[in-house]
Amino acid sequence: MQVSLTITHVSIRVINTHTKKQQRKEFTMKFNKVFTSVAALVAVASLAACGGSSGRGESSASSEKGFAADAAIGVSLPWLGTQNWKEAETMFEDQLSEAGFKPLIQAADNKVPQQQQQIEAMIEQGAKVIVVGPIDGTQLGSVLGKAKEAGVAVIGYDRLIENTDGIDAVVQFGSIKTGELQGQALLDGLAEKKGSGPYNIELFGGGPADPNAPNFFKGAMTVLQPKIDDGTLTVVSGQTDFTQAATPDWDNSKAQQRMDSLLSGNYSDKKIDGVLSPNDGIARAIITACEQAGQDIPVVSGLDAENESVTWIWEGKQWSTIAKPTDALVAKSVELIKVLQTGEELPAADDKADNGVIDVPLYELDPVVVTKANEKEVFADDAERMALLK
């Protein structure tokens, strides 16, 4: 804060050499008194400016003392192209409205500039908190910097937001843990469905712009790599790095094209036993490619418990998925928003993650492996999915 004080009028009588000594003394005393008062004002203003600033890494909401119970809350979703994001849109609308807030919800059709513009519009509309499911977790630093300057709290939803201090927390299911569960589910499915091995497998990852995707892959490989090393698993294509296995934009059609290529190039005289898949849409694309190539359906993992895959698991086509209930993730986000509204500090986080600038508090929920054996148990309170298990 820059302080500028101007003395608009000071009249100083020119004192000639005949001015009495007492007059000079009185003038000096008066001038010193004025100067001391001005200096005191500058000091007070400077202290106030220093007291209002935030240190590096400090939460953008830390200087706030709560906000109105009916405040606007922004929700920026990457797109509505999968079931979980569609559910998130509806559930944020319902849960924020029920809590008394005014929801401002938009989806960006997987276009980063569009998401940046939508977040900026939410800031201008007076949102007190913005929940962000980033398309690319590295491309929001500038607009989230504007949010921080405006005193807007930002909660990352489902994905870490990187390279910015304009983020207060992330709510997600543990991404490394999710990958570990996917890897173990693949091993369990191979043992149950394909005999004693060794097994021919291939590896798929998610979209490289999503910070969760390499973590899913990393978690899975902590389970699978020892079995690759001891010969239990063979990745016939040799494509074992995330950069080789990644699926740009989480695009199902791109995954199916890659699977077609892997099968034609490596399995003309071999059977494929299993595939690590990062989500349900890609899992279904993999299975479709195998069926079209005349292969027996391999053991395939998944993620998100999408309705179609819930049905495929029940029918025995897809081996597993990972349930990350959207309602629980939305509810946790709204819980943190309510705390911010009261002006209280956020509760202790489950973990922290270095986003390249600060250590971001993580509030993590537990994912659950779903196979045909436990589907009815997992979805016992989910009427929509239970209706699929017939």
N, C-alpha and C positions, 0 to 999 in steps of 0.2 A: 504494500500500500504506500503510495507516495503522498506526502503531506505538503501542501503548499499554503503558506500564510502570507498575506500581504498587508503591510501597514499603509493604509490608504492616505493618511495625511499626518505628517509630522512637521510642525513649524518650529524652526530653530532660529532664534534671533542671532544675527551675526554680531559677534562680540568684538569690539575693537580693543585696541591696546589700552584704552582708558577705562574698560569695564572693571568694576570693582572685583576684588578677589572673592567676596562673598557671593556675588552673582554667579561667578564661574562654578563655585562649589555647589550652589543650589541646582544649577543646570545639570551637572554631572550626576547628582543624586537622583534627579527625576529620570534621566535617560537610563541609568542602570536599573531603575525599578521597572521601566517599560520593557527593557531587554530581558530581564529575569522572568517576567510574566510570559513573554512570547516563547522563551526557551522551555518553560514548564509545559505550555500547551503542546509544543512539538514533541516533548518527551512522552506525554500522556497518549497522544495520537499514535506515536510509533509503537508504544507498548500494546495498544489495542490492535494495531495491524499485525504485530507478531503473534498475538494470542489467537488470531483468527485463522492462521495458516495451518496446513497439514503437513506432517513429515512424510518422507518417502515410504510408500507401502501402507500408509494409514487408510483405513476404510473410508470410502467417500461418504458413508452415512454416519461416521463417528461424530461429526460436529453437529449433527441434527439432534433435535430434541423431540422426535416424533412428528407426526403429521395428522391431518384430519382423518377421522374414521371412515369418511366417504371419499377419500382421495382417489385419483386416477392411478391405475397400475397398468403398466405396459407389459405385453407378452409378445416377444418376437420369435416366431418359429421358422425353421429353415424352409419347410414346405409341408404339403399335406398329401404327399404321394404314397405314404404307407399308413397302415392302420394305427400305429402308435401315435403318429403326429396328428392324425385326425381326431383320435381320442383326446389328445392333449388339448387341442383347440376347444372342444366341447367341455371338457372337465375344468379348464381354467375359467371359462365363461361362467360355468355353474358355481364353482367353489369361491371365486372372487366375488361374484354377485351375492352369494349367500352370506359371505363375511362382511358385506356392506360396502365393498369397494366398487369403483367404476372401471370395468375391464376395457383396455385398449389392446385388442389382439389382432395381429397381422402375421401372414406367412409370406415368405419371400421367393417362392418358386425356385429354390436352390440358386438364386442369383445374388452374389455378394453385394454389388452396388445397391440393389434393391433393398436388401436388409439394412445396409448402412443408412439409406434414406429413411426407411421406416422407423429406425431407432431415433434418428434426429428429429423426426416429426413427433414422436412420443415425448421427447424432451421438451419440445416447443409447446406441446399440449399440456404440460404441467405434470407429467407422470412423476410420482414420488419414488417408485421402484420400477425397474424394468427387468423382467425375466427374459433371458436370451438363450435360445438354443441355436448356437452358431452354425452357419454353413461351413465356414472356414475359421477355425479358432484363432488364426494368426492375423486376420484382416480387419479387426474391429477396434484396434488401439486408438485411432484418431477420434472416432465417434464416441467411444466410451470415455475418452479424456474429456470430451464436452459434457458428458453426463456427470462426471465427477466434479467438474467446475461448477455445474449447476446444482450440486448437492443431491444428485439422484443416486440411489443405491442400485447396484446391479447384481443380480443373481444368475449365475450360469446354470442352465438347465440341461442335464444329461451329458454335457460335454464341457471340458475345460476350455477357458478362453485365455489365450496366451499373449505375451509381449505387451502387457498393459498393467498399470496399477489401478485402473478404473473398474475393478471387480471386487466385490465384497465376499462372495461365497459361491460355491458350486454345489448343486444338489444332483446326485447321480447314484446309479448302481455301480459298485466297484468294478472298474473295467478290467483290471488284471484278474480279479476273482472270476469275472464272467468268462474270460478266456480260459482260465484253468478248468472251469466246469465244462466248457465246450470240448477241450482236449480230452478230459477224462471220460466224458460221455461218448466220444468217438471210440476210445479204447474199450469201454464197456460194451458198446454195441458190436464192435468187431468180434469180441470174445463170444458174445451171445449168438450172433447171426452168421458168422463166417468161420467158425471153428477155431483151431489152435494157432493158425498163422504159419509162417509169416504173411504179412498183408501188403498189398499194393495200394497206396493212397496218393491223393493229391491235396494241395493246400490252397485255400482261398482266403483273402483278406478283404476288409471293407475299403471304403473310400479314403485315400491318403490325406485328404484335407480335414477329415474328422479326427481329432486327437484321440478319440476312443479306439479307433480302428487299429493302430499299431499296438495299443495296449492289449486289445483282445488277442491279437496274434501273438504277442509276447507271452501273455499268460498261457495260451494254449501250447506254445512251444516249450515252456518249462516242463510240461507233462509229456509232450510227444518226442522232443529231441532225444532223451535217453533211450527211447524205444527205437528211434532211427539209428542211433549210435550202436545199439546192440544187435541190430538186424531184424528186430521184430517187425518194424515198419520200413517199407521202401517207397520213397517218393520217386516214382519211375521217371518223371520228367526232369528231376533234379532241381526243380524250382522251389527252393526252400526259404528264400529271403522274402520279407514283406513287400519289398519293391516289385518283386516278380509276381507275387500272389495277389497284390492289391487289385480291387475292382473300382475303377474311377467312378465317382459320383454314386457309389452303391447301385450301379445300374444293372438290373437283372439281365437285360439283353446283352450287355457286354460280358457278363459272367457266363452266359450260355455260349456266346461266341468263343470265349477262351476255353470252356469245357469241350466244345466241339473240336477245337484245335488240338487240345491235349489228347483226346481220345483217338483222333485220326493219326496223330503223330507218334503215339506211344503204346497204344493198346490194340493194334490190329490183331495181335496174336496173344494178348494177355487179358485177364479179367481185372477190373478195378474193384477193390473191396470196400474202400471208404474214402470220404472226402470231408475235410474240415471246411465248414461253411460259416461265415460270420453272421449271417442273419437268415430269416425264413424265406424272403424273396429270392435270394441267391441260391438257397438250398433247393427250392422248387425248380429254378432254372437248371441247376446241376442234374437233378433227377430227370428232368425232361430230356436233356441232352443225352444222358445215358440210355434212356428208353429208346430214343430215336436211333441211337447207334447200335441197338441190339444187345446192349449189356444188361446183365442182371442189375437190379437196383442196388447201389452201394449203401453202406451205412453213412448217413449224412447228418451232421449237426445243424443247429440253427439258433435263432435269437428273435425275441419279441412276441412269441406265442400268437402270431397272426391267425385269424380264424381258419384260413385255408390250410395252413400247416397244422393247426390243432386237429383238423379233420384228417389230413394225410397221416399224421402220427397214429390216430385212432385206427385208420385203415391199414397201417403197416408200411406205408410208402416212405415216409420220412422217419428217421429214428428218434430224433430229439429236438427240443428247442430249449431256450432259456426264457423263463417268465420274468419280466420286469414290469410289474403292474403299474400302468400309467397313473391310475388313481392315487396310488401311494406316493409316487414321485411328485405329482401335482400338489397333493395334500402337504407334503413336507415343504414345498416351496411356499405355499400359502401360510404355513405355520411360521416360517421365518419372516414373511412380510408382516404378519401380525405383531411380531416382536419389534420389528423396526418401527411400526406405527406407534407403539407405546413409548418409543425413545429409549428402550432398554438395550443393553448389549446383546448381541447374538449369543446363543448358548455355545458351549465348548464343541468344537468340531471333532469329527471322528478321525480326521487325518488332514494333512496339508500336501499341496503339490506346488512345486516350483514352476511358475509359468514363464520364466525368463526374466521377470522383473521383481515379482514378490512371491511369497509363499501363500497360496490361496487356500483358505479353509474349505475342506471337503466334508459335506454331509452325505454319508453313503448308506444306501439300503442294500439288503442282501438279495441277490438273484437266486432263482431256483431252477434246477434242471427238471425238465418235463419229458417223460416218456409215456408210452401207453400204459405202463404199469402204475403210474401215479397220477394220470391226468385227472381222474375224477376227484381225487383228493385235493390236488392243487386248485382246481377250479370249482370246488364245492360251493363257494359263495358268488360265483360268476354265472348268472343265469344264461347269458348269451352264449358263452362257451360250453356250458353244460348241455345246452340244447343241441350242440353239434355231435355229442358223444352218444350216438345211437347205433 
